[in-house]
Amino acid sequence: MATWRPSVLCPVDFSAASRVALRHAVAIASHFGATVTVVTVNDPILAETAALKLGSDWLTRQCLTELESEVAKTFAGRVLENVEIRYEIATGAPAPEILRVARERRSDLIVMSSRGLSGV
């Protein structure tokens, strides 16, 4: 029988603000022994253009590499104890895609930043 493990979803847009959110997500996940799913959402027009020019899976592979690099840069070689990191690449409108991934991954918590804009 599989053991239940809490799940945290952290949408990333590669901004400084999303790196802060990622640090918080991993800190929370580490405390609770949770899985962190790091997700990014691509614009459908970008995905279609990339598919036509570079192949149907090029953008997904590129995004996965970028997400892994973002996590590595954010934690600069530190060992992440008691946390499992997973990656998800979605295409579409960000809000519905984030919620779809949260439902599919049965996320208990979503940790995300705003768009990195200043102000309230």
C-alpha positions in Angstrom: 0.0 0.0 0.0 1.4 3.4 -1.0 2.0 6.0 1.7 0.2 9.3 1.4 2.6 12.2 1.0 1.4 15.9 1.1 1.8 17.8 -2.2 2.8 21.4 -2.8 2.4 23.0 -6.2 4.7 25.9 -7.1 4.1 27.7 -10.4 7.2 29.4 -11.8 7.6 32.1 -14.4 11.4 32.4 -14.0 11.2 35.8 -12.3 12.9 36.7 -9.0 9.5 36.7 -7.3 8.8 33.1 -8.4 12.2 32.1 -7.0 11.2 33.5 -3.6 8.0 31.5 -3.8 9.9 28.4 -4.8 12.1 28.8 -1.7 9.0 29.1 0.5 7.4 26.1 -1.2 10.4 23.9 -0.6 10.7 25.1 3.1 7.1 24.2 3.7 7.5 20.9 1.9 10.6 20.0 3.8 8.9 20.6 7.1 6.0 18.3 6.1 7.9 15.7 4.0 5.9 16.8 0.9 6.4 16.5 -2.8 6.9 19.8 -4.6 5.6 20.0 -8.2 7.3 22.9 -10.0 5.1 23.9 -13.0 5.4 26.5 -15.8 2.7 27.4 -18.3 3.6 28.1 -21.9 1.6 30.4 -24.1 -0.3 28.3 -26.7 0.9 30.5 -29.6 4.5 30.1 -28.5 4.0 26.3 -28.2 2.4 26.1 -31.7 5.2 28.2 -33.3 7.9 26.1 -31.6 6.2 22.9 -32.7 6.1 24.1 -36.3 9.7 25.3 -36.4 11.5 23.0 -34.0 9.4 19.9 -33.5 6.4 18.9 -31.3 8.4 18.2 -28.2 11.2 20.8 -28.4 9.5 23.4 -26.2 8.6 20.8 -23.5 12.2 19.5 -23.4 13.6 23.1 -23.3 11.2 24.1 -20.5 12.1 21.0 -18.4 15.8 21.9 -18.7 15.0 25.4 -17.7 12.9 24.4 -14.7 15.6 22.0 -13.5 18.2 24.8 -13.9 16.0 27.2 -12.1 15.7 24.9 -9.1 19.4 24.3 -9.2 20.2 28.0 -9.2 17.6 28.8 -6.5 19.1 26.2 -4.1 22.8 26.6 -5.3 23.8 23.0 -4.7 22.2 22.6 -1.3 20.8 19.2 -0.5 17.0 19.4 -0.2 16.1 17.1 2.6 12.8 15.4 3.0 11.5 16.9 -0.3 10.8 15.3 -3.7 10.8 17.7 -6.6 8.7 16.9 -9.7 8.3 19.0 -12.8 5.2 19.8 -15.0 5.0 21.7 -18.3 1.6 23.0 -19.3 0.3 25.0 -22.2 -2.7 27.4 -22.1 -4.0 30.2 -19.9 -2.0 30.2 -16.7 -4.8 30.3 -14.1 -6.8 27.3 -15.5 -3.7 25.3 -16.2 -2.3 25.8 -12.7 -5.7 24.7 -11.2 -5.8 21.7 -13.6 -2.3 20.6 -12.5 -3.2 21.2 -8.9 -6.3 18.9 -9.3 -4.4 16.2 -11.2 -1.5 16.2 -8.7 -3.9 16.4 -5.8 -2.0 19.4 -4.4 -2.7 20.3 -0.8 -1.2 23.8 -1.2 -0.3 26.2 -4.0 2.6 28.5 -3.3 3.1 31.2 -5.9 4.2 34.8 -6.3 2.4 37.6 -8.1 3.8 38.7 -11.4 6.8 40.2 -9.7 5.4 43.7 -10.1 5.9 46.3 -7.4 3.2 47.6 -5.2 0.4 45.9 -3.4 
